[in-house]
Amino acid sequence: MSSSDRAKPALRVLFGLLALSLAVPLAGCIQPLYGANGAFDNSNLAAELQAIEVDEIQGRIGHYLRNELIYAFNGTGSTVQPRYRLSIVLQERVQTPILDTVTGRATSATVIVDADYRLVTWPQNTEVLKGTAFNIASYDRFANRFSNVRAARDAEIRDAKVIADMIRTKVSTEFALRGPAPVAVR
């Protein structure tokens, strides 16, 4: 066995120790987004998220999205005085990228949803955050009409869940960076 073959394990251990020594000082820099121990119910962020009122959203997918957001912001079911209003405008389109050459019918479809959202303080109406979230969900189409309707609805529900998660993450990040809003005195 040559001296270079004996030095390889020692070099690996040295690099491992070096990487560990660089990572240890950063261990205290990581802070959970939703609370001191990741406990969602006891954090200031949870109280801020529960104070968001989601406006009505038009259409069936708007209904799905609104329900997902209400649950994502306040899954406890408690009633909180709203300090924010979230309004969302949806744009939905369906594309059929694959066609059967024999029958001329679409064999799959894609539901594309864009959600333009705006979060404002209430009642001051000061803009806190605005942006766009989108998702694309595909589904297979069949000869059975009911199957196509149900598959399209499932794709809309998947879109709504992903978009709600994107919006919640963006709002949570904004709140975590800027801290709690002052409570309006009436």
RARARA-V201147 format. One record per residue. PHI is phi in degrees with one decimal (NA if undefined). Layout:
phi->PHI
phi->PHI
This chain:
phi->NA
phi->-80.6
phi->-67.7
phi->-70.5
phi->-69.3
phi->-75.4
phi->-81.6
phi->-61.1
phi->-61.6
phi->-65.7
phi->-66.4
phi->-63.2
phi->-63.5
phi->-63.1
phi->-65.4
phi->-62.8
phi->-65.7
phi->-63.5
phi->-64.0
phi->-65.2
phi->-67.7
phi->-78.6
phi->-82.2
phi->-59.4
phi->-63.1
phi->-83.1
phi->-61.8
phi->-81.7
phi->-84.3
phi->-86.5
phi->-124.0
phi->-62.2
phi->-69.0
phi->-100.4
phi->156.2
phi->-59.5
phi->-118.1
phi->81.8
phi->-80.1
phi->-66.5
phi->-72.3
phi->-103.8
phi->-95.4
phi->-65.1
phi->-62.3
phi->-62.1
phi->-64.7
phi->-67.4
phi->-65.9
phi->-67.5
phi->-87.4
phi->-94.4
phi->-101.7
phi->-95.8
phi->-67.5
phi->-62.0
phi->-121.1
phi->-69.9
phi->89.8
phi->-65.4
phi->-67.6
phi->-62.7
phi->-62.5
phi->-61.3
phi->-64.3
phi->-61.5
phi->-62.6
phi->-63.0
phi->-68.6
phi->-60.2
phi->-67.9
phi->-67.4
phi->-81.3
phi->-141.5
phi->-74.8
phi->-80.0
phi->83.5
phi->-75.1
phi->-93.3
phi->-124.7
phi->-63.6
phi->-69.0
phi->-115.4
phi->-137.4
phi->-127.1
phi->-112.9
phi->-114.3
phi->-135.1
phi->-117.4
phi->-103.5
phi->-129.1
phi->-122.1
phi->-144.6
phi->-120.0
phi->-120.0
phi->-117.5
phi->-75.8
phi->-120.3
phi->-116.9
phi->-77.2
phi->-70.0
phi->-80.1
phi->-92.8
phi->78.8
phi->-97.3
phi->-72.6
phi->-100.5
phi->-151.1
phi->-145.3
phi->-128.7
phi->-100.0
phi->-111.6
phi->-126.1
phi->-112.3
phi->-123.3
phi->-91.6
phi->-119.0
phi->-145.2
phi->-109.4
phi->-127.5
phi->-74.5
phi->-127.8
phi->-95.5
phi->-67.9
phi->64.4
phi->-89.9
phi->-69.9
phi->-100.2
phi->-158.6
phi->-146.3
phi->178.3
phi->-131.3
phi->-123.6
phi->-146.8
phi->-152.7
phi->-126.9
phi->-127.2
phi->-105.8
phi->-152.1
phi->-86.3
phi->-109.5
phi->-129.1
phi->-71.7
phi->-74.6
phi->-63.9
phi->-61.4
phi->-60.8
phi->-66.6
phi->-64.0
phi->-65.8
phi->-66.4
phi->-64.5
phi->-64.8
phi->-62.2
phi->-64.7
phi->-62.9
phi->-65.2
phi->-63.1
phi->-59.3
phi->-61.7
phi->-64.8
phi->-67.4
phi->-65.4
phi->-61.0
phi->-65.1
phi->-63.2
phi->-65.5
phi->-61.5
phi->-63.6
phi->-64.5
phi->-65.9
phi->-61.5
phi->-63.7
phi->-62.2
phi->-65.5
phi->-65.7
phi->-77.4
phi->-101.2
phi->85.7
phi->-69.4
phi->-81.9
phi->-66.3
phi->-81.9
phi->-73.2
phi->-98.7
phi->-106.7
